[in-house]
Amino acid sequence: MIQFSIRHFLRKRFYEHAEEIVKSPFRVDVHSHLLPGIDDGARTLEESLGLLKGFWQMGYQKVITTPHIMGDFYRNTPAIIRQKEEEVRKALLEAGIPIALEAAAEYYLDEWFIHLLEQRKEILTFGNKYLLFETGFANMPHQLFEVIFEMQTQGYQPILAHPERYVYLQENPNKLDKIVERGVGLQINLNSLNGFYGPTVKELAEKILASYPVKLLGSDCHKQAHLENLRKILALPRLQKWNQPTLLNHSL
């Protein structure tokens, strides 16, 4: 019964619209919230499979999903994340969806993350110890550079998630110079590039891509609406100018 419902869901959600699907020039998507029920992303296993089916149909070979770890809301642990990762992998196999799945995390720069670093707790990374982190949207954290230094001291390569969405960088883009000078990589949300989050975010995303060595382009997919907008992004002719050979999306 469960297998039937999953297959029925996938067939209804995706096969009926196969003619609309475009192919991604990127082999790997980095940054999404597709493990069911542990953050503000996919809520059920069926929803996780539906979204992953969409990535596969768009030509992605691998998804590195990154559930939130936040002290006040989502105190996910490596054990919780790995358990959900294995659950989804088994379901992918049963459903016949041939896409590779890997789980890391998106760490929110808060006291909990600082505690994890100070206590040398296990930190979930991907690739060559790339550590995806985010900050609050309104203000630059006063301890940002100290935490960046600590990440690097412990051998991690920090990647700042969606810098184009932070108000403090929209108001003063030059602050990004200091962040990049400290050796921080940048991950731009693909959905920022057609105004999904608004014109200000779109403008800064394009400026960053034109001015900085961006490491990653990611979907930040939480739900079906993000996937549907991603299809529109992948169909944009100007996408090719953002598809730099140095992007990690081609090698992870």
N, C-alpha and C positions, 0 to 999 in steps of 0.2 A: 504493500500500500504506500509506504514512504517513497520507494523508488518510483512508483507510478506517478505520485504527485509531483516529485521533482522533475521528472521527464516531461510531464504535462505542462508544468510551469515554464520550463525552458522553451518548449516548442511554442507555446502561446506567446511568450514575451519576445522571442528573437526570430524564430524561423519565418514567421509571417512577414517580417520586415527585412528579409535578407537583401532585397534589392537596394536598401538604403545604406548598407554597410560600406564604409571606406576602409582602406588599408593604412595602417600606421607605418611610417618610415622607421619607427623605433622598435628595437627588439624587446626592450624591457621597460616596464613602467615601475617607477619608484615613487612611493608616497600614495598610500590609499588606506582606507579603513574598511576592510572586507572580512575580517573575522567576526563571526556572528555574536552579538549580544554583549560585547565587552567595552564598547565606547559609543560614540554618537554616529557610527557608520551602520553597516549592515546589521539588521536586527535578528534575522533568522538564517538558518543554513540554506534554505531555498533561495533567499535573497542573495546570499554570498555567491552561490553557484550561478545564479542568473547574471550577476555582474561580471564574474570571471568568464562566463560564456561569451559575454559581450566583448571583453578584451581579446579573447582568442579569435573571435570572428573578425575583429579589426586588425588582426595580424600580429598581435603581441605574442611572443613565445614564453614570456615569463613575467610574473607580477611579484614585486617585493612589497608586501603590504606592511603598514606601519601603524598599528593601533596606538592611541594616545596613552601616555603615562603622565598623569597629573596628580599632584598630591591631594587636591581638594575634591577631585571628581573621579578619576580613573587610576587607582593604584594597582594597575596591572603589573604582574610579575613575569619573569621569563617562563616560569612553570605554567602559568595561566595561558600565556600567549602560545607556547609550544603545544599545549593540549588542544587549543582551538585550531592551530595550524594543522595538526595531524588529523583532526576531525574533518576539516575541509579537504585536505588532500585525499583522504579515503573516499569522500563523497565525489570528488572530481573523477577519481578512477572509476567508481561505480556508474557515474553518469556519462562516462566516455568523453570527457572534456580534456583534450591533450595540451594543457597549459601548465607550466611549472609554477609552483607557488613557494615563496620563501617569506618568512616573517622576521621583521626587525621591530622598531618602535619609533614613534615620534615623541621625544621628551620635551615637556614644557619646562622652561627655565624658571623654577620656583625653589622654595626651600627643600622640598622633597627630593628634587633632582640633585641639588647641592649635597644633601645628606647621602644620597646613593654614591656620589663621587667620593665624598670624604671617607665613607666607610668601605670604599673599594668593592662595592657590590657589583654583581654581574650587570653589564650594560649591553643591550642588544644592538648590534651593528650589522652592516652588510658590506660586501665587497672587502676592500682593504681597510677594515676598521672605520668605515664611514659612519658617523654618528649624526642622525637627523635630529635637529632640535628646533623649537619655536619659542617665541617670546609672547608677552602680552601685546595686544594690537596698539594700544594708545601710547605708551611711554617706553622708551628704551630702559631696560633694567639697569640700575646703578652698578650692579655687580657683573655686568655682561662680560667685560674683558677679563676679569678675574676667573670667571667660569670657563671662558674660552681657553685661557692659559692652563687651567687645571685639566680640561679635556685633553689638550695636546700633551701635557706632561705625562698623562697616563697612556699615551700612545694612540689616542683617537684622532681621527680627522673630522672636525666638526663641519656639518653642512647646515646652513641656515635655511629653514623651510620658508617658502613663499615670502621673501622680503618685500615684494611689491604690495603686500596687503597691510603692512604696518604703517599706521598713521604717522609715527615719528620719522619714518623714512620718506613718506610722501611729502611731509612738510619740510624736510631737510635731507634731500637725497645724498648730500655730501657726507653725511654720517656713514654711508655705506663704504666710503673709501677706507675709513679706519678699520671697519670690520674685515674687509677684504685684505687689507695690509697685514692683518694679524693671521692670515692664512686660512680664513674661513671660506669654504666653498658655498656656492649659492644654488638653490633649487627653485626654479620658477614653476608656478602652476600653469599648465597648458590652458586651463579654463579661464585664466586671466586675460588671454590674448584676444578674445573677441568681446570683452566687456561683460562677461558673466557676473563679475563682482562689481561692476561699475566702471565708468570712464577713467577715473583717477587711477585705479588699479591697473587698468589696461595701459595707460600712458606710461606709468612707471615700469611695468613689466617690459615694454618695448625699449625703454631707455636703458634698463639694466642689460638686456640682451645685446644692445648695440655698444655698450660701454664696458662691460665686465666679462671675464672668462667664466661664464656660467657652467657649472658642473653637471647639472641634471635638469631635465624637464619632466615633471610628474603630473599625474592627473588630480591628486588629492580627492579621489573618488570616494564619496560616502554613500551615494544613492543613485537611483536610476536617472534623475535629472542631470547629475554630473556626467554620467556616461553618454547621455543623449547630446549634451553640449560638446563633449569631447569629439563625437563624430563630426560635428560641424567644424571644429578646429582642425581636425585631420584632413578635411576637404579644402582648407584654405590654400590657394596657390603660394602665398607668401610663407607658408610653413617651411619650405625648403631653405630659406635664408636663415632660419633659426636652427636648422638641423646641422649643427657643427660636428665635424668628425671627432672633436675632442670631448664630446658629451659622453658621460659614463653609461648612458642608456644603451650604447652599442656594445659594451664589453662586460657588463656585470653578469 
